[in-house]
């Protein structure tokens, strides 16, 4: 059963809503979720913002163990004055640090050994943030949380953490949830503002249900899988768009480049807003890249790598990149590079 997550008694778990038709909420459903489908709760920007968001979630969801609550009470009894939520922040930071240092978590109701590949994180950052929290002080960039903290917190606390980036992409922790799904774990949502500050996100079920109806309509009209309709809805139907026009453009891209629907959606998305029809846009890009063979052109315009962020660029963007790369390599290696050499470097993920 999904857990009670927020004080408004909003139920959000794997069975709350399903966008992609697999019967439960999971990683692919996040493609359909935008910031407008949540209520953003601001957190204090004192360098502990991730842990403030985490604490708020655990408190509202009533996920702290009895032993942990008693521990917080004991700490407060020893403090002079109001310690705010620093006892909780220090505790959560310590859990994360211990996990990343491959030390078993056996304290205050948590019995969670680290995984075999627990990351040897940059200990000074975690150590500094923890020290500042214990002094009831904020921390600068030296103590900011980072992805190992997110991973450790999710695993130790047995929750799923979904972080919305400022570019609209989602990060999910722990990593294995991307393959195995969310299961019955409570789901925490957060917004990473500018990659330096975290605010909490609370799902707005009314808006999410409206989103689901839109996705169902698009899936029916275009006869595509629900997963792909999640992507389509995210990319093209935040403002006024015409389903027939989008479908026509996607079919043209699939035919011209010999690519699948997912690649066509990425390509169409990166070219919006279009000054011309999509076929005219591609024709102009092809003329700009006439120096390349048609085979190389297609590789450049369809190649994609998540880690290197290569591919799925417009022709002007690609040409600017190749020009800058040529200059950089020439200065670095003190020799001239041909455009074909630069292209191969690019396609190899450099």
VEXTORKE-110632 format. One line per 8 residues: number of its first residue (from 1); for each residue x negated, y, z of N, C-alpha, C. Coordinates in pm, whole numbers, plus 32768, in hexadecimal, padded with zeros to 4 digits. Atoms other than C-alpha are relative to their C-alpha. Example, Ala and Ser with C-alpha at 12.3 -4.5 7.8 and 13.67 -1.06 7.14 Angstrom:
2
1) 7FA7/7F89/8000/7B32/7E3E/830C/7FA6/8078/8000  8052/7F89/7FFA/7AA9/7F96/82CA/804D/806D/8049
END
This chain:
350
1) 7FAC/7F89/8000/8000/8000/8000/7FA8/807C/8000  804D/7F84/7FFD/7F81/8161/7FB7/800B/8041/8089  8002/7FC3/7F7B/7F25/822A/80EA/803B/808C/7FFD  7FD5/7F76/7FF4/7FB3/8370/816B/7F82/8056/8000  807D/7FB8/8011/7EAC/8462/80F6/8004/808D/8039  7FFE/7F75/7FD5/7F1D/85C4/8148/8072/801A/8062  7F9D/7FE1/7F99/7FE6/866E/8258/808C/8015/7FC6  7F7E/7FF3/8040/80FB/86AA/815B/803C/7F78/7FDF
9) 7FD5/808B/8015/811D/852E/8152/8004/7FDA/7F6C  800E/802B/808B/80C1/8522/7FE3/7FBB/7F79/7FFF  803D/8084/800C/807C/83B9/7F91/7FA8/7FFF/7F84  8055/800B/8077/7F4F/8396/7EAF/7F9C/7F90/8011  805A/8072/8005/7EA1/8251/7E66/800C/7FC2/7F77  8003/8042/8083/7E80/8155/7D4F/808A/7FF1/7FC2  7F79/8015/8034/7FFA/812E/7D31/8050/8081/7FF3  7FB7/7F82/7FFF/8054/829F/7D3A/8034/8029/7F77
17) 7FDA/7FD7/8088/8057/82E7/7BC4/7FA3/7FBA/7F9E  804E/8048/8066/7FDE/8241/7A85/800F/8048/7F7B  7FFC/7FB9/807F/7F80/82FB/7949/7FDD/7FA6/7F89  8033/804C/8073/7ED2/81F3/7874/8043/7F79/7FED  7FB1/8077/8018/7FCC/80D8/7895/7FCB/7F7F/8039  8035/807D/7FC9/7EFA/7FE0/795D/8040/7FDE/8087  7FB6/801F/7F86/7FE5/7FEE/7A8A/7FCD/8040/807F  8033/7FBE/7F89/7F0F/80B6/7B7A/7FAA/8078/7FDC
25) 8054/7F8B/8014/7E50/81FA/7BA3/7F6E/7FD6/800C  808D/8026/8001/7CE2/81CB/7B49/7FAD/8066/7FB5  805C/7FA0/803F/7BB4/8270/7AA3/8033/803C/7F7D  7FD4/7FCA/8081/7C4F/828F/7948/8075/8061/800F  7F90/7FA4/7FE9/7D81/833E/79D9/7FCF/808E/801F  8035/7F7B/7FE0/7CA1/845B/7A49/7FF6/8058/7F84  8008/7FB2/807B/7C83/84C2/78DA/807A/805A/7FF1  7F85/7FB4/800F/7DE9/853E/78F5/8010/806C/806A
33) 7FF0/7FA6/7F8E/7DB3/8603/7A37/7FAD/807F/7FEF  8042/7F7E/8007/7D60/8775/7A27/8009/8045/8087  7FFE/7FB6/7F81/7D1D/886D/7B3B/808A/8038/801D  7F7B/7FC7/7FED/7E78/88FE/7B02/8062/7F9C/803D  7FAA/8066/7FC4/7F0B/87B4/7B7F/7FE5/7FED/8094  8024/8009/7F73/7E7A/87EF/7CD9/800E/8089/8043  8007/7F85/7FB1/7E8B/88EF/7DED/7F73/8007/8039  808A/7FF1/7FD2/7D2F/8974/7E37/7FFE/803C/808C
41) 800E/7FD3/7F76/7CD7/899D/7FA7/7F71/8030/8013  8085/7FC6/7FF6/7BB2/8A88/7FDF/7FB8/7FCF/807C  8052/8027/7F8E/7A96/8A20/80C2/7F92/8067/8015  8067/7F9E/7FDD/798E/8AEE/8172/7F7F/7FE3/7FB4  807A/8012/804E/7858/8B25/809E/7F84/8010/8053  8074/7FF6/7FA6/7752/8AE3/81A8/7F98/7F94/7FE4  805F/8069/8022/7694/89CD/80F4/802D/7F76/802B  7FC8/8080/7FD5/7760/88BD/819E/8086/7FE5/7FBD
49) 7F78/8001/8038/788A/88E6/80B5/8030/7F74/7FD9  7FD3/8087/8023/788D/8780/8033/802F/7FB5/807D  7FDB/8048/7F87/7896/86F7/8194/807A/803E/8044  7F85/7FC3/7FCE/79A1/87F3/81F5/807A/7FC8/7FB5  7F93/803A/804F/7A7B/8773/80D8/8016/7F6E/8029  7FF7/808D/7FD7/7A2D/860C/813E/8044/7FF4/8088  7FC3/8004/7F7A/7A87/8650/82AA/8095/801F/7FF8  7F73/7FDB/800A/7BCC/86F8/8249/8052/7F89/7FCD
57) 7FB9/8073/8037/7C2F/85C9/817A/8010/7F91/8067  7FFA/806B/7F9D/7BD8/84CE/828A/8060/8021/8071  7FA7/7FD6/7F93/7C94/8597/838F/8092/7FFA/7FD3  7F76/8000/8031/7DCE/85CB/82BC/8031/7F74/7FE3  7FDA/8089/8021/7DCA/8462/824F/7FFF/7FA4/807A  8009/804D/7F83/7D92/83F0/83B7/7FAA/7F83/7FEB  805A/806E/801E/7C6D/831C/8348/7F8B/7FF6/8062  8067/800D/7F9A/7B87/8364/846D/8024/7F8E/805F
65) 7FE8/806B/7FA0/7B60/823B/8555/8012/803B/808C  7FEF/7FD3/7F75/7BBD/8255/86C6/7F78/801F/803E  8086/7FEA/7FC9/7A4C/8236/871E/7FC4/8084/7FCD  8035/7F83/8037/79F4/8357/8637/8042/8078/8042  7FB8/7F92/7FBF/7B00/8438/86CD/7FCE/8013/808F  8034/7FF6/7F78/7A82/83E8/8829/7F74/803B/8000  8087/7FC8/800C/7920/8437/87BA/8006/8097/7FED  7FF4/7F71/8017/798A/858D/8737/8029/8048/8080
73) 7FD3/7FC4/7F82/7A39/85D4/8882/7F8D/800B/8063  8073/7FFE/7FA3/7900/857A/8949/7F9D/806D/7FD8  805D/7F99/802F/7827/865B/8870/8033/808A/8024  7FC7/7F7C/7FE3/7913/8780/889C/7FFA/8021/8095  8003/7FE8/7F6F/7917/8754/8A14/7F77/8031/802E  8087/7FD6/7FDD/779F/8796/8A14/7FDA/8085/7FC1  801F/7F84/8045/77AF/88CC/8939/8029/807A/8053  7FDB/7F80/7FC4/77AF/8A2F/89BC/8047/8053/7F96
81) 7FB4/7FB4/8063/78BE/8AED/8905/803F/7FA6/7F99  7FB8/8048/8068/7977/8A8A/87CB/7F9F/7FCE/7F96  805B/8038/8064/78B5/899E/86EF/8040/7FEB/7F79  7FBD/8013/8080/79B6/89A3/85D9/8008/7F6D/7FDC  7FFF/808D/8029/79A5/8862/850F/7F72/7FCC/7FEB  808B/802D/8011/782A/8845/8525/7FE5/7F74/8039  8016/808C/7FD6/783C/8703/85F4/8024/7F9C/7F92  7FD9/8059/806D/78F5/865F/84D1/7F9F/800B/7F8B
89) 805D/7FED/806F/780E/86F8/83CC/7F7C/7FB8/801C  807F/8041/7FDD/76D7/8681/8484/800E/7F69/7FFA  7FEA/8090/8000/776C/8527/84AE/8005/7FC9/7F72  7FF4/802F/808A/77C8/8503/833D/7F7A/800A/7FB7  8084/7FF3/803E/7673/8584/82D2/7FA4/7F8F/8030  8054/806A/7FCB/75CE/8484/83B6/8024/7F7A/7FC2  7FD7/807B/8042/769B/8367/8323/7FC3/7FF6/7F74  8036/7FFD/8089/762F/83CE/81C4/7F69/7FEA/8002
97) 8092/800C/7FF9/74C2/83F1/8227/7FD6/7F71/8023  8023/8088/7FD7/74B9/829E/82D5/8014/7F9D/7F8E  7FE7/805A/8070/7553/81F2/81A9/7F92/800D/7F98  8065/7FEA/8069/745E/8290/80B5/7F75/7FD1/802D  807E/8034/7FCC/733F/8228/8199/8003/7F6A/8016  7FF0/8091/7FF8/73BF/80C1/8189/8004/7FCE/8091  7FED/8028/7F75/7415/80B6/82FB/8092/7FD7/8010  7F78/802F/7FF0/7549/7FEF/835A/8054/8064/8050
105) 7FA4/7FA6/7FBB/7675/80BF/83C5/804F/7FAC/8064  7FB8/804A/7F98/76EA/802B/8510/8018/805F/8075  7FEC/7F9B/7F99/7771/814D/85D6/808D/8037/7FF6  7F7D/7FBF/7FF7/78C3/81D1/8648/8066/7FC6/7F9F  7F97/8041/804E/7996/80D2/8594/7FDF/7FE9/7F6E  802A/8017/808A/78D5/80CC/844A/7F9A/7F90/7FFF  8061/806C/800E/782B/7F85/83F5/7FEE/7FE5/7F6C  8012/8005/8091/77AD/7FAF/8294/7F6B/7FFD/7FDF
113) 808D/8002/8029/7654/7F36/8228/7FF1/8042/7F77  8015/7FC3/8083/75C1/7FF4/8102/7FEF/7F95/7F96  8014/805E/806D/75BA/7F4F/7FAF/7F6B/7FEE/7FE9  808D/801D/8017/7474/7EB5/7F3B/7FB9/806F/7FB5  803E/7F96/8050/743B/7FD7/7E4E/801F/808A/8038  7FEB/7F7C/7FC2/7484/80EC/7F49/7F8B/805B/7FDA  8066/7FAA/803B/73CA/8218/7EC4/7FA3/803B/8069  8061/7FB9/7FAD/728C/8298/7F62/8007/8093/7FDA
121) 7FE5/7F75/8027/7309/83FA/7F55/7F93/805C/8035  805F/7F9B/7FD1/723B/8538/7F86/8022/8020/8091  7FDE/7FF6/7F71/7241/8517/8102/7FF9/808D/8039  8005/7F7A/7FC5/71D6/8681/814A/8083/804D/7FF1  7F82/7FB9/8015/731E/8706/80B7/8069/7FD3/8065  7F9F/8034/7FA0/73F6/8622/818C/7FD7/8022/808F  8032/7FE3/7F79/731C/8658/82BE/8018/8092/8025  7FED/7F72/7FE3/732E/87D2/82A1/8094/8020/8015
129) 7F71/7FE7/7FF1/74A8/87D6/826E/8035/7FCC/8084  7FD5/8039/7F81/74DA/86F1/839A/7FCE/8053/8075  8038/7FAE/7F94/73F5/87C4/8475/804E/8081/8011  7FB3/7F84/7FF8/74B5/8900/841F/808C/7FE7/803B  7F7C/8020/7FCB/7602/8859/8468/7FFA/7FE9/8096  8010/8019/7F70/7583/87E6/85BB/7FE8/8080/804E  8014/7F7E/7FC1/7523/894E/8604/8079/805B/7FEF  7F83/7FB5/8019/7684/89BC/85A3/7FE8/8073/7FA0
137) 8023/7F99/8060/75F1/8A7F/8480/801C/7FD0/7F72  7FF6/8020/808D/762A/8A8F/830B/7F77/7FE0/7FC7  807E/8023/803F/751F/8A21/8216/7FFC/8039/7F73  8010/7FD1/8089/7493/8AA9/80D3/7FF0/7F8C/7FA0  800E/8066/8068/743D/89ED/7F96/7FAB/7F8A/802D  8055/806D/7FCE/733D/891F/8058/8052/7F8E/803B  7FB0/8066/7FBE/7459/8865/80FF/8081/7FDC/7FBA  7F86/8020/804A/7563/8849/7FF1/8010/7F69/7FF0
145) 7FE3/808C/8020/760D/86F9/7FBF/7FE9/7FE8/7F6B  8014/8024/808C/75C3/863F/7E7C/803D/7F76/7FEA  7FB9/807A/8025/763C/8508/7DC5/7FE4/7F89/805D  8011/806E/7FA1/7596/840F/7EB6/8058/800F/807C  7FA7/7FE9/7F8F/765E/84B2/7FCF/8090/7FDA/7FDD  7F78/8022/802B/77A0/8489/7F07/8010/7F68/7FFA  7FFA/8092/800D/7751/831D/7EBB/8000/7FBE/808A  800A/803A/7F7A/76ED/82D0/8021/8081/8013/804E
153) 7F85/7FE3/7FB6/7822/8379/80B3/8072/7FA7/7FD1  7F94/8051/8036/790C/82BD/7FCB/7FF3/7F6E/802D  8013/808C/7FDD/7871/8169/8018/8012/7FEA/8096  7FFA/8013/7F6F/784A/8194/8190/808F/8013/8034  7F7A/7FE0/7FCE/79A5/822C/81C3/806D/7FB2/7FB7  7FA2/8055/804A/7A4A/813A/80CC/8070/8052/7FBF  7FA2/7FAC/804A/7AF0/8249/7FFB/7FCD/8012/7F72  8029/7FD8/8086/7AE8/82BC/7E92/7FF8/8098/7FFE
161) 8012/7F6F/8009/7A62/841B/7E52/7FFF/8026/7F6D  7FF6/7FD0/808A/7ACC/84C2/7D0C/7FE2/8095/7FFF  802F/7F75/8000/7A14/8607/7CC7/8013/803C/7F76  7FE9/7FB7/807E/7A8C/86F5/7BB8/7F93/8068/7FF0  8068/7F9E/801D/796F/87B9/7B19/803E/807B/7FBD  7FCD/7F84/803B/7994/891D/7A9A/8016/7FF4/7F6A  7FEC/8015/8090/797E/8897/7932/8078/7FA6/7FE3  7F88/8051/8013/7AB8/87C5/796A/7FE7/7F6A/8004
169) 8020/808E/7FF7/7A00/8677/7986/800B/7FD2/8092  7FF4/803B/7F7B/7A32/858B/7AAC/7F88/7FA7/801F  8061/805F/7FCC/792D/84D7/7B7D/8048/7FA8/8065  7FBE/805D/7FA5/7997/83A0/7C3F/7F97/7FB9/8054  8058/8047/7FA4/78F1/830A/7D71/8056/7FA5/8058  807F/803B/802B/7898/81FA/7DBD/8000/7FDA/7F6C  800F/8019/808F/7811/81A9/7C66/804B/7F85/7FCF  7FC2/807C/8030/789F/804A/7C59/8096/800D/7FEA
177) 7F71/7FEA/8018/79FF/80DB/7C5C/801E/801A/7F6D  7FEC/7FE8/808E/79CD/8139/7AF0/801C/7F7F/7FB6  7FEA/8082/803D/79CD/7FC7/7A9D/806F/7FB2/8046  7FA5/8054/7FB4/7A96/7F27/7BB4/8085/8043/8020  7F85/7FB9/7FDD/7B9F/8036/7BE3/7FFF/802E/8090  7FFA/7FC3/7F7C/7C11/80E0/7D20/8037/7FA3/806C  7FC9/805C/7F9E/7CC1/7FBC/7DC3/8064/8044/805C  7FA5/7FC7/7F9E/7D7B/8017/7F02/7FBF/806D/8053
185) 8047/7F9B/7FB2/7C7F/8119/7F79/8046/8088/7FF9  7FCE/7F76/8005/7CF5/8277/7FDA/7FAC/8052/7F9E  8044/7FB2/8068/7C9D/8373/7EC9/7FF6/8092/802A  801B/7F74/7FE0/7BFE/84C3/7F18/7FDE/804B/7F80  801E/7FAB/8073/7BF9/85D9/7E13/7FBA/807F/802F  8049/7F86/7FDF/7B08/86FE/7E16/7FDC/8048/7F7F  8028/7FAE/8073/7AA3/881B/7D2F/7F75/8037/801A  8089/7FCF/7FF6/7933/8866/7CF7/7FF5/8080/7FAF
193) 7FFC/7F7D/8042/7934/89D8/7CA6/7F73/802F/7FDF  8083/7FD0/802B/7805/8A37/7BD9/7F8D/7FA9/802F  8066/8061/7FD4/7748/8903/7C58/7FBC/8028/8083  803F/7FD6/7F82/76FF/89B6/7DA0/8062/8008/8073  7F9F/7FF0/7F93/7844/89C6/7E66/8076/7FA2/7FED  7F92/805E/8004/7954/88CD/7EBD/807C/803A/8044  7F7E/7FE7/7FC3/7AC5/890C/7EFC/8052/7F80/7FF7  7FAA/8076/8001/7BCF/880A/7F4C/806D/8010/7F97
201) 7F90/8002/805D/7CDB/87A7/7E51/806C/7FA3/8037  7F8F/8054/7FD9/7E34/8728/7EB2/8058/7FE9/7F85  7FAE/801C/8077/7EFE/8678/7DA1/808A/803D/800D  7F77/7FD0/800A/803F/8722/7D36/804F/7F99/7FB0  7FBE/8070/8041/811C/85F7/7CEA/8066/802C/7F99  7F9E/7FCF/8062/8223/86C6/7C36/7FBB/801F/7F7B  804A/7FDF/807A/8122/874B/7B3F/7FC4/7F83/7FBF  8038/807B/8037/8082/85F5/7B18/806B/7FAE/7FB9
209) 7F93/8049/8042/81D3/855B/7AC2/8026/8042/7F7B  7FE7/7FBA/807F/820D/8668/79B9/7F93/7FD9/7F9C  8070/8029/8055/80B4/860F/792F/8016/7F74/7FC9  7FE9/808A/802A/8112/84A0/7923/806A/7FF9/7F92  7F97/8001/8067/824E/84E7/785C/7FCA/8032/7F7B  803D/7FCD/807B/8183/85B0/7761/7FA9/7F96/7FBF  8056/8069/8036/8086/8496/773B/8052/7F8F/7FC3  7FAA/806A/8035/8199/8395/770D/803C/8028/7F79
217) 7FC6/7FD1/807E/8234/846C/75FC/7F99/7FFF/7F90  8069/7FFF/8065/80EA/8495/7546/7FDC/7F72/7FD6  801F/808B/8020/809F/8321/755D/806A/7FC4/7FA5  7F93/8034/8052/81F3/82D4/74C9/7FFC/803B/7F74  7FFF/7FBD/8082/81DB/83D4/73B1/7F89/7FDA/7FA8  8078/801B/804E/807A/837A/7349/7FDD/7F6D/7FFA  8016/8091/8002/808B/8202/738A/7F6F/7FDD/8020  8088/801E/7FD4/7F3C/81FF/743E/8006/7FCB/808F
225) 8001/8035/7F78/7ED0/8164/7586/8013/8071/8063  7FEA/7F9B/7F99/7F2C/8219/76C5/7F7D/803F/802C  8081/7FCA/7FD7/7DBC/823F/771E/7FD5/806F/7FA3  8026/7F98/8060/7D7A/8301/75DF/8060/8075/8006  7FA3/7F90/7FF5/7EB5/83CC/7611/7FDE/8057/8078  8031/7FB1/7F8F/7E25/8436/7763/7F98/8065/7FD0  8068/7FA9/8035/7CF9/84C2/76AA/803C/806B/7FA6  7FBF/7FA0/8059/7DD1/8566/75A1/8047/806F/804E
233) 7FB5/7F9F/7FB2/7EAB/860E/76A4/7FA3/8062/8045  8061/7FAA/7FBC/7D7E/8691/7762/7FC3/8065/7F9F  8045/7FAA/805F/7CDA/871D/762A/805C/8066/7FBB  7FB7/7FB0/8062/7DF3/87A6/7556/8087/8036/802D  7F77/7FD9/7FDE/7F35/87D8/7618/8009/804A/8083  7FF8/7FA4/7F8F/7EE1/88D1/7726/8046/8081/7FD4  7FBC/7F8D/803A/7F60/89E3/7642/805B/7FCC/7F92  7FA7/802A/806B/8047/89DC/7516/7FB0/7FBC/7F91
241) 803E/804C/806C/7FD9/88D0/7424/8069/7FA9/7FBE  7FA2/804D/804E/8086/880A/7318/7FCD/7F71/7FF1  802B/808B/8003/8077/868E/7333/7FE0/7FD3/7F72  8015/802A/808A/8097/865E/71BC/7F7D/8038/7FC9  807C/7FC2/802F/7F79/8751/7178/7F86/7FB9/803C  806F/8046/7FBE/7E94/86A9/7275/7FED/7F76/7FC3  8009/8086/8039/7EE6/8552/71E8/7FC2/8004/7F74  8036/7FF1/8087/7E9A/85C7/7086/7F6A/801A/8004
249) 808E/7FDF/7FF4/7D4C/865B/70F1/7FAF/7F87/802E  8046/8076/7FCE/7CEA/8520/71AE/7FEF/7F97/7F92  8008/8061/806C/7D3A/8442/7085/7F97/8029/7F99  8065/7FD0/805E/7C64/851F/6FA5/7F73/7FE5/8035  8084/8016/7FC5/7B3C/850B/7094/7FDB/7F6D/8000  801A/8091/7FFF/7B5B/8392/70B7/7FD9/7FD0/7F74  801B/802A/8089/7B60/8369/6F3D/7F7A/8036/7FCE  8077/7FBF/8035/7A49/8461/6EED/7F82/7FC8/803F
257) 8079/802A/7FB9/7954/83EE/6FF9/7FFB/7F6B/801A  7FFE/808E/7FE5/79BE/8284/7012/7FF3/7FE2/8094  800D/800E/7F6E/79DF/82AB/718A/8084/7FD1/803C  7F85/802B/7FBE/7ADB/822C/7289/804B/8079/8036  7FA9/7F93/7FD3/7BF0/82F9/7325/7FC1/8050/8072  803D/7FB9/7F90/7B2E/834C/7463/7F98/8065/7FCF  8065/7FA6/8037/7A0F/83E2/739A/8044/8073/7FB6  7FB8/7F97/8049/7B04/84A0/72BC/803A/8068/805F
265) 7FC9/7FA2/7F9D/7BA8/853A/73F0/7F94/805B/8037  806F/7FAE/7FD0/7A56/85AC/7474/7FD8/8067/7F97  802A/7FA6/806B/79FD/8642/7324/8064/8070/7FE9  7F9A/7F99/8013/7B48/86F7/72FD/8000/8061/8075  8001/7FAC/7F88/7B37/8776/7462/7F8F/8066/7FFC  8075/7FA9/7FFD/79D9/8807/7438/800B/806F/7F98  7FF2/7F9C/806A/7A4A/88C7/7300/8074/8060/8017  7F90/7FA6/7FE5/7B74/8975/739F/7FCE/807B/8049
273) 7F96/7FE9/8063/7BE5/8A7D/736F/7FC8/8009/7F71  802D/8006/808A/7BC7/8A48/71F8/8028/807E/7FB3  7FDF/7F8F/8057/7BB4/8B68/7104/8049/7FCF/7F84  7FC7/8037/807A/7C1D/8A81/6FEA/8040/7F79/8020  7FD6/808B/7FF2/7CC2/8932/6FB1/7F83/7FAB/801A  8074/8050/7FD9/7BE4/8819/7031/7FAE/7FD6/7F87  804D/8029/8075/7B85/87A6/6ED1/7FAB/8072/7FCA  804C/7F8B/802B/7B18/8907/6E78/7F8B/801A/805F
281) 8069/7FEF/7F9D/7A52/891F/6FBD/7F8E/7FA0/7FE7  8068/8065/801A/7998/87DB/6F71/7FB6/801E/7F7F  8040/7FDE/807F/7956/884C/6E0C/7F97/806E/8013  805F/7F94/7FE6/78B2/898B/6E88/7F89/7FCF/8052  806E/8036/7FB1/77E5/88CB/6F87/7FA4/7FA9/7FA9  8050/8054/805A/7775/87D8/6E7B/7FA5/8058/7FAA  8052/7FA5/8051/76F9/88FB/6DA4/7F8E/8039/8053  8068/7FCB/7FA9/763B/8985/6ECE/7F90/7F9A/8017
289) 8061/806A/7FE5/758E/8834/6EFC/7FDD/7FB3/7F82  801A/803E/8081/7552/87EE/6D8B/7F74/7FC6/7FF8  8089/8032/7FFF/73E2/87AF/6DDE/7FFC/7F6D/8025  7FFC/808C/7FD6/744A/865D/6E6C/8051/7FAC/7F9E  7FAF/805C/804F/74CB/852F/6DB6/8089/7FF1/8042  7F7A/8013/7FC8/7639/84DA/6DE4/7FFD/7F9E/8075  800C/8062/7F94/75D4/83B2/6EBD/7FCD/8042/8080  8037/7FBB/7F8A/7504/848D/6FA5/8064/8064/8037
297) 7F99/7FA1/7FD5/7614/8594/6FAE/8068/7FBB/8057  7F9B/8049/7FB5/7710/8492/7023/7FC9/7FD3/8089  803B/8027/7F81/7620/8412/712D/7FF9/8077/805F  800D/7F8A/7FAB/75E3/8570/71AE/8086/802F/8036  7F7E/7FCB/7FD9/7753/85C8/71BC/8055/7F9B/804D  7FB1/8063/7FB6/77C9/8483/725E/7FB2/7FC1/8072  8052/803E/7F98/76A6/8419/7338/801D/8040/8086  7FE8/7FCA/7F7B/76E3/8440/74AD/7FBB/7FAF/806C
305) 8042/8040/7F91/7626/83F5/75EB/8023/804E/807E  7FD1/7FBB/7F89/76BC/8445/773E/7F8D/8037/8052  806E/7FD7/7FAB/756F/8458/77F2/7FB3/8076/7FC4  804F/7F95/803D/74B8/8533/76F6/8056/8073/7FCD  7FA2/7F9C/8033/75F1/85F4/768E/7FE5/8021/7F6D  8018/7FEE/808E/7586/85C9/7525/807C/7FD9/7FB1  7F91/8024/8058/7683/85BC/740D/807E/804D/801C  7F7F/7FBE/7FF7/77E6/8637/73DB/7FF2/8099/7FFE
313) 8013/7F70/800B/7762/8793/7385/802E/802E/7F76  7FE3/7FC7/8083/77CD/887A/726F/7F7C/8011/7FB5  8079/7FF1/8051/76D9/88A8/7150/7FAE/807A/8029  8051/7F8E/7FD3/7673/8A0B/71BD/7FB5/7FE3/8082  8042/8022/7F82/7628/8989/731C/7F8A/7FA1/7FE8  806A/805F/801E/755D/8869/7290/7F88/8043/7FBD  806D/7FBE/8047/7494/8945/71A8/7FB0/805A/805E  8046/7FAE/7F9E/7443/8A36/72C3/7FA9/7FAA/805B
321) 804C/805C/7FAB/73D8/8912/739C/7F83/7FCE/7FB8  8071/8037/804B/72FA/887D/728C/7F95/806A/7FE8  805F/7F92/8014/725B/89D0/724A/7FAF/8018/8080  8044/7FE9/7F81/720C/8A05/73BA/7FA4/7F8C/8023  8052/8075/7FE4/718C/88A0/73DC/7F82/7FFF/7FAB  8074/7FFB/8059/70A7/88CD/72B1/7F96/8060/8036  805C/7F9C/7FCA/700C/8A07/7347/7FBD/7FCD/807F  8035/8032/7F81/6FE5/8964/749D/7F97/7F94/7FEA
329) 805E/806E/8016/6F3B/8828/741B/7F82/802E/7FB7  8076/7FCB/8046/6E5A/88ED/7333/7FA0/8041/8062  8054/7FBE/7F9C/6DDC/89BF/7456/7FC4/7F9B/8062  802F/8063/7F9E/6DC0/8892/753D/7F93/7FA8/7FC8  805D/8061/803A/6D0D/87A4/7450/7F9E/803E/7F9D  805C/7FB8/8059/6C61/88AC/737B/7FF8/7FBF/7F77  7FF9/8034/8089/6CD3/8812/7234/808C/801A/7FCA  7F7E/7FEA/803E/6DED/883C/713D/8051/7F7F/7FFE
337) 7FA4/8070/8006/6F1D/875A/7147/8060/8017/7F8C  7F9B/7FF6/8069/6FFF/8711/7022/808B/7FFE/803F  7F77/7FFF/7FCD/7176/8741/704B/8031/7F72/8018  7FD7/808C/7FEE/71A4/85C9/7022/7FC6/7FC6/8080  803B/802F/7F82/70B3/8586/7141/804E/8034/8077  7FB4/7FC4/7F92/7175/8675/7220/8087/7FBB/800F  7F7F/8044/7FFE/72BB/85CF/71BF/7FF4/7F77/8042  8012/8085/7FC5/7235/8476/721C/7FE8/800B/8096
345) 8013/7FE9/7F70/71C0/84FD/736B/8085/801A/8044  7F7C/7FE0/7FCB/731B/8588/73A2/8058/7F84/800A  7FAB/8077/8003/73CA/8445/733E/7FD1/7F95/8061  8035/805F/7F9F/72E6/8381/7427/801A/802C/808F  7FD5/7FD6/7F7B/7372/8446/754A/7FA2/805D/8048  805D/7FA2/7FC1/7257/853C/758A/803E/808C/7FFF
END
